[in-house]
Amino acid sequence: MQLRPDLAEISFEDLQKLRERVGIRRYERMAFKHLRNTGKKKIPKRINKSRPVEISAKQPVGVLRQVASVKKQEIRDPRFSDMHGTFIPEIFNDNYAFLGDIKTYEKKVLQKELSKTKCPEKKSKMIEILQRMEDQERVQERQRQQEQRVQQAKELALKQMREGKKPHFYKRSELRKMELADKFETLQKSGKLDKFMKKRRQKNMQKARRLLPEKN
């Protein structure tokens, strides 16, 4: 590199002293200021269009340099993206109804293996899996009944509108009362209502005790 014209006539010893006094970086900025490229970087030309561009080995290469332009991939979650359609529980349940049959079959196979196994550890693991499957079935059945009640309420409101009557739109609290009524009816038919009420009373008593002030 060539020095600035006004520094080219100074002796090497004086330049070395100047470098030690102002520091290397400041010295280089002062000495080679005229060589800075204020415009765009010059793209080296190819000797032959069929060959890649030759770059000098003396030029430092950045660690995070971009070798080729790659289009940024946008990741979308189909569960939360409107581009993949709208989630409708009724259609979803109809399309994936076969999963219920698979789970029922797996449950029967597991129950059969449970009756045959003699290993306590394996038996305990199977019982745990069966309980989990039964809990999932109860939750799904509760959701199905809730969706059915909502659908019935909508159909009733539409019927009232067609008949020229004022439609009654059920509130969430009313739907909750209907759910509890159905639950009590199911427990009563299965003979588990007394047991359920006993547990509920115990739970309410424990909650009431926690709310009572402590005695000094």
C-alpha angles and dihedrals in degrees: 000000000000121000124233111282092245091053097043093082094051115101121254092246092054090048090051091052090049090051093051092047100049099028132249099276096047091044092053092048090051098042099043101031092117091059096059115118108231095178133057121311113270111244110220114241123237119244089211125018090224092058129074120253113274114227124192115258089221091066110093116238120220118241093229098041118150110240096187134004108258123188110242110249114229113211118210129186107223090209092065102028123097089205090076096053135264121299111243112180095207094054092042092053092048093049094048099036089116090071089070090057091050092051091048090052092048090050092053092049091049092049090050092051090047092057090052103042121093099183108108094208093050091044092052091050092051092049090051091051092048092051090050091051091050091049090052090050091052092049092048091048091050090050091048092052091047092051089048092053092049090049092049091050090052092048091049091051091050091049091052090050092051090051090052093249127132106265119233113221110201118231123225091253090055091050089049090054090050089051092052091048091053090047093052090048092051092048091048092052092049093046094241098110096098092050091048093049091049092054091046092052091050091050092050091048091052090049091049092050091054090053094051116098115255117253116242 
